[in-house]
Amino acid sequence: MKYDITIIGGGIVGLATGLKLKEEYPDLKIIILEKEDKIARHQTGNNSGVIHAGVYYKPGSLKALNCRNGYQQLLDFCDRENVKYDLCGKLIVATGKEELLRLENLFQRGKENGLDKIKKISGEQIREYEPHATGIAAIHVPYTGIIDYKEVSSKYAEIFTQRFGGEIALNSKVTNIKIDKGEVNVFTPEKHFSSKLLVNTAGLYSDKVAAMTQKNLDIRIIPFRGEYTELTEEKSYLVKNLIYPVPDPKFPFLGVHFTRMIHGGIEAGPNAVWAFKREGYHKSSFKYDEFMESLVWPGFRKVMKQYWKMGMGEFYRSYSKAALVRALQRLVPEVQSDDLKTGGAGVRAQACNRNGGLVDDFLIDEDQYVLNVLNAPSPAATASLAIGETIAKRVSTKIQNKTSLGYFQEKLRV
């Protein structure tokens, strides 16, 4: 089955990439391969549903640039396609004096990223926004919103296939990739797809897919599970919108927080525990080979050695409801154990390099035929259209290079 471009991964980034490529090159034959029986099953489908504004990200980083660009693109898309969202705003709350400098740094970072409407508020003013929250100072971020990213993904898929004629092949798990005579050959158990270019947006398995064409890969995906609880319906009044703590800049996680969901209810969490399976959504989830792959990776062993106390604290909170309640009470003191019920869970594909660095920014690696998206953490859902645009531009460069060699000439009329 011959195509011009093959995309591996039917999550929100792969779908947005397909959409942007079709907008740029409507005549190209593009297919998205998804191993599940439906799109957006993993990171996208288990997303907390927050539209991030870009407060946290280092100015000039791919995260910051794509978040701000993608934020506006997402809102424009939702307005145009009638996808529901709510810009309800959020508070980032400092509960101790040791957090005030970090809060100030966040405020300045937000300003540098163009968020002119964020503002600092006092401890007394917190209750004007969240009557049941407490802290000594906070930042109000009016840009932040909530949305259902599964609905967004479905709309991306609909436009990609029905308006632009793109194809999505479900139940198509990639088992091997071979490059031969200018053709990228992707193999699944039942079919063989051949194309000129390949884009890897496989999320939790992006390193596995990359390793099929790239030897000595210096990145591994380490899965981290985030487990959520929900406030009972009777206690949902305790949170109006979104309440976040001041994050620790040493880690790419935001800490336990409260999130109002677009379809109703309040999520509380998540923690961030090492998952013993890449798609391990339950405490009992375990896959020996994936567990060992993480454990023997030199970079992750360095992470464990350096941050073992924090890691044990996350596991403790996973198994101790009392510990989770104490963490939540720092933001909303009235929350009690009986106010919480079990919620969902997601697994984050966290790239870790050989030297022990948890990659914080988006990471894209490419060669002549293949473009690998090896790290697309939050705010990837918010920034999906901007990331797709970035990838499409890189693919466009490859297309132009190949055009000079005789490829794509007939379809692009060069």
C-alpha positions in Angstrom: 0.0 0.0 0.0 1.8 3.1 -1.3 1.6 6.5 0.3 3.6 9.7 0.2 3.7 10.2 4.0 3.0 7.7 6.8 2.3 8.9 10.4 2.6 6.4 13.3 0.3 7.2 16.2 -3.3 8.3 16.3 -3.1 10.5 19.3 -3.7 14.3 19.2 -0.2 15.1 18.0 -0.3 12.6 15.1 -3.8 13.7 14.1 -2.8 17.4 14.2 0.3 16.6 12.2 -1.8 14.9 9.6 -4.3 17.7 9.5 -1.5 20.4 9.0 0.2 18.3 6.3 -3.1 17.9 4.4 -3.7 21.7 4.7 -0.3 22.4 3.2 -0.3 19.5 0.7 -3.9 18.4 -0.1 -2.8 16.3 -3.0 -0.4 14.1 -1.1 -1.5 10.7 0.0 -1.2 10.5 3.8 -2.1 7.7 6.2 -2.1 7.6 10.0 -1.4 4.2 11.6 -3.0 3.5 15.0 -2.5 0.3 16.9 -5.7 0.5 18.9 -9.3 0.1 17.6 -9.9 3.8 18.1 -8.0 7.0 18.1 -6.8 8.9 21.2 -6.8 5.9 23.5 -3.7 6.6 25.6 -2.1 9.9 26.6 -4.7 12.0 24.8 -7.7 10.0 26.0 -6.5 10.1 29.6 -5.6 13.8 29.6 -6.9 16.0 32.4 -8.5 18.3 29.8 -6.7 21.6 30.7 -6.0 24.3 28.2 -2.6 25.5 29.3 -1.6 29.2 28.9 2.2 28.9 29.1 3.1 30.2 32.5 5.5 27.4 33.4 7.7 27.2 30.3 11.1 28.7 29.8 10.8 31.7 27.4 12.0 30.8 23.9 11.7 27.0 24.5 9.7 24.9 22.1 7.2 24.4 24.9 6.7 28.1 25.4 6.6 29.0 21.7 4.3 26.1 20.7 2.0 26.6 23.7 1.3 30.2 23.0 0.9 29.6 19.3 -1.0 26.4 19.8 -3.3 28.0 22.4 -4.7 30.5 20.0 -4.9 28.0 17.2 -6.8 25.6 19.4 -9.3 28.3 20.5 -9.8 29.5 16.9 -10.3 25.8 15.8 -12.9 25.2 18.5 -14.8 28.3 17.7 -14.8 27.4 14.1 -15.8 23.8 14.6 -18.2 24.3 17.6 -16.1 22.3 20.1 -17.0 23.2 23.6 -14.4 24.8 26.0 -14.4 27.1 28.9 -11.7 29.7 29.8 -12.4 29.6 33.5 -9.0 30.6 34.7 -6.9 29.1 37.5 -5.0 30.0 40.6 -1.4 29.0 41.3 -1.2 29.1 45.1 1.8 29.4 47.4 1.1 27.8 50.8 4.5 28.5 52.4 7.1 31.3 52.5 9.7 29.0 50.8 7.4 29.0 47.7 7.2 32.8 47.3 10.4 33.2 45.2 9.3 30.4 42.9 5.9 32.0 42.6 7.5 35.3 41.7 9.7 33.6 39.1 6.6 32.0 37.6 4.9 35.4 37.4 7.9 36.9 35.6 8.1 33.9 33.3 4.4 34.2 32.4 4.9 37.9 31.6 7.9 37.1 29.4 5.7 34.5 27.6 3.2 37.3 26.7 0.6 36.6 29.4 -0.1 40.2 30.2 -3.4 39.6 32.0 -2.0 37.4 34.8 -1.8 39.0 38.2 -0.5 38.5 41.7 -3.0 38.3 44.5 -2.7 38.3 48.2 -3.7 35.5 50.6 -6.8 37.4 51.5 -7.8 37.8 47.8 -7.5 34.0 47.1 -11.0 33.5 48.6 -12.5 36.0 46.2 -11.6 33.5 43.4 -11.8 30.2 45.4 -13.8 30.6 48.6 -12.5 27.4 50.1 -8.9 27.6 49.1 -6.1 29.0 51.3 -2.5 30.2 50.8 -0.3 33.2 51.5 -0.1 34.4 47.9 -1.2 33.3 44.4 -1.1 34.1 40.7 -4.4 34.3 38.8 -4.2 33.0 35.2 -7.3 34.0 33.3 -6.2 32.3 30.1 -6.4 28.8 31.4 -9.4 26.7 30.4 -10.9 23.2 30.3 -11.9 21.1 27.3 -12.4 17.4 26.2 -9.3 16.5 24.1 -11.0 13.3 22.9 -13.6 15.5 21.3 -10.9 17.7 19.8 -9.1 14.6 18.4 -12.3 13.3 16.9 -12.8 16.6 15.1 -9.2 16.5 13.8 -9.8 13.0 12.5 -13.1 14.0 10.9 -11.5 16.9 9.0 -8.4 14.9 8.1 -10.4 12.1 6.5 -13.7 13.6 5.3 -12.6 17.0 4.1 -9.0 16.3 3.0 -9.2 12.6 2.1 -6.6 11.4 4.5 -6.7 7.8 5.8 -6.5 6.4 9.3 -5.8 2.7 9.7 -6.8 1.3 13.1 -5.6 -2.0 14.6 -2.3 -1.4 12.8 0.5 -2.0 15.3 3.9 -1.4 13.7 6.2 -4.4 14.1 9.1 -3.3 11.9 10.4 -0.5 9.7 12.9 -0.9 6.8 14.3 1.8 4.6 15.2 0.6 1.1 16.0 2.5 -2.1 14.3 5.7 -1.0 11.2 3.9 0.4 10.2 3.7 4.1 8.5 0.4 4.5 6.3 0.0 7.6 5.2 -3.4 8.5 2.1 -4.4 10.6 0.9 -8.0 11.3 -1.5 -7.8 8.3 -0.3 -5.1 5.9 2.8 -3.4 4.6 2.8 0.4 4.0 5.4 2.1 1.8 6.0 5.8 1.7 8.7 8.4 1.0 8.6 9.9 4.5 7.7 8.7 8.0 6.6 10.8 11.0 6.7 9.0 14.4 4.3 10.3 17.0 3.9 7.0 18.8 3.9 8.6 22.3 4.6 5.9 24.9 6.3 3.8 22.2 8.0 6.6 20.3 11.5 5.4 21.3 10.7 1.9 20.3 9.5 3.0 16.8 12.6 5.3 16.5 14.9 2.4 17.4 13.6 0.5 14.3 15.5 2.9 12.1 18.0 4.7 14.4 20.7 2.7 16.2 22.2 3.7 19.5 19.3 5.9 20.5 20.2 7.9 23.6 16.7 8.4 24.8 14.3 6.1 26.6 10.7 6.6 27.4 10.0 6.1 31.1 6.3 5.8 31.9 4.9 7.8 34.8 1.4 7.1 36.0 -0.7 9.9 37.3 -3.6 8.7 39.5 -6.6 10.9 40.0 -9.4 11.0 42.6 -12.6 13.0 42.2 -14.5 15.0 44.7 -17.9 13.6 45.5 -20.8 15.4 44.0 -21.8 16.7 47.4 -18.4 18.3 47.9 -17.8 19.6 44.4 -18.7 23.1 45.7 -15.3 23.3 47.4 -13.6 24.1 44.0 -14.9 26.6 41.5 -12.4 26.2 38.8 -8.7 25.2 38.9 -6.3 25.3 41.9 -2.6 24.4 41.4 0.4 24.4 43.8 3.7 26.1 43.0 5.6 23.4 41.2 9.1 22.3 42.0 11.3 23.4 39.0 13.5 20.3 39.3 10.7 18.1 38.1 8.5 18.1 34.9 5.4 17.6 37.0 3.0 20.2 38.4 2.0 18.5 41.7 -1.4 17.5 43.0 -4.1 20.0 42.1 -7.8 20.5 41.6 -9.4 20.7 38.1 -13.0 21.3 37.2 -13.8 19.1 34.2 -15.7 20.2 31.1 -18.4 17.6 31.5 -18.8 18.2 35.2 -17.1 17.1 38.4 -13.8 18.0 40.1 -10.6 16.0 39.6 -8.0 15.9 42.4 -4.5 14.8 41.7 -2.4 13.4 40.1 0.6 11.9 41.8 3.5 10.9 39.5 4.7 7.3 40.0 6.9 5.2 37.9 4.7 2.8 36.0 5.9 -0.8 35.6 4.2 -1.0 32.2 4.1 1.6 29.5 0.3 1.4 29.3 0.0 0.7 33.0 -3.1 2.5 34.2 -3.5 0.5 37.4 -1.4 -0.2 40.4 -1.3 -3.8 39.5 -0.2 -3.2 35.9 3.1 -4.9 35.2 5.0 -6.0 32.1 8.4 -7.6 32.8 10.3 -6.6 29.7 9.1 -3.0 29.9 9.9 -2.8 33.7 13.4 -4.1 33.0 14.0 -1.7 30.1 13.3 1.2 32.4 15.3 -0.3 35.3 18.5 -1.0 33.3 18.5 2.4 31.5 21.5 4.3 33.0 19.8 7.6 32.8 16.8 6.4 34.8 19.0 4.8 37.5 20.7 8.2 37.9 17.2 9.8 38.3 16.2 7.2 40.9 19.5 7.7 42.9 19.1 11.5 42.9 15.4 11.7 43.6 14.5 8.6 45.5 13.0 10.4 48.4 10.6 12.3 46.2 9.8 9.1 44.3 9.0 7.2 47.5 6.8 10.0 48.6 4.8 9.7 45.3 4.4 6.0 45.8 3.4 6.5 49.4 0.7 8.9 48.4 -0.4 6.4 45.8 -1.2 3.8 48.4 -2.1 6.1 51.3 -5.3 8.1 50.9 -4.4 10.0 54.1 -1.2 11.2 52.6 -3.1 12.4 49.4 -5.7 14.1 51.6 -2.9 16.0 53.5 -1.4 17.2 50.2 -4.8 18.4 48.9 -5.6 20.1 52.2 -2.6 22.4 51.7 -4.7 24.0 49.0 -8.3 23.3 50.2 -8.2 22.6 54.0 -11.9 21.4 54.1 -11.3 18.3 52.0 -11.7 15.1 53.9 -11.0 11.5 53.1 -14.7 10.7 52.7 -15.0 13.6 50.1 -12.9 11.6 47.6 -13.7 8.8 45.2 -11.6 6.9 42.8 -11.0 8.6 39.5 -9.1 7.7 36.3 -5.4 7.5 35.6 -3.1 8.5 32.8 0.5 7.5 31.8 2.9 10.2 30.7 5.6 9.3 28.2 8.6 11.0 29.8 11.8 11.0 27.8 15.0 10.3 29.8 18.5 10.7 28.4 21.5 8.5 29.1 23.0 11.1 31.5 20.0 11.1 33.8 18.1 14.1 32.5 14.3 14.1 32.4 13.8 15.9 29.1 11.6 18.9 29.9 11.1 20.4 26.4 9.7 18.9 23.2 12.3 16.7 21.5 12.3 16.0 17.7 14.9 13.9 16.1 15.1 13.5 12.3 17.1 12.1 9.4 16.6 12.1 5.6 13.5 9.8 5.8 12.2 9.8 9.3 11.1 12.4 11.8 10.7 11.2 15.4 8.8 13.1 18.0 10.5 11.7 21.1 9.2 13.9 23.8 5.8 15.7 23.6 4.8 16.3 27.3 2.2 18.7 28.5 1.2 21.1 27.0 1.2 18.9 23.9 -2.6 18.7 23.8 -3.0 22.5 24.0 -0.2 23.0 21.6 -1.1 20.1 19.2 -1.9 22.3 16.2 1.3 24.3 16.7 3.4 21.1 17.1 1.7 19.7 14.0 2.6 22.9 12.1 6.2 22.7 13.3 6.4 19.1 12.1 4.7 20.0 8.8 7.3 22.7 8.2 10.1 20.2 8.8 8.4 17.7 6.5 8.0 20.4 3.9 11.7 21.0 3.9 12.3 17.3 3.3 9.7 17.3 0.5 11.5 20.2 -1.2 14.8 18.5 -0.8 13.3 15.3 -2.3 11.7 17.3 -5.1 15.1 18.3 -6.3 15.8 14.6 -6.6 12.7 13.9 -8.6 10.3 13.0 -5.8 6.8 14.5 -5.5 7.1 16.3 -8.8 3.9 15.1 -10.4 1.7 15.7 -7.4 3.2 19.0 -6.4 3.5 20.1 -10.1 7.1 21.3 -9.6 
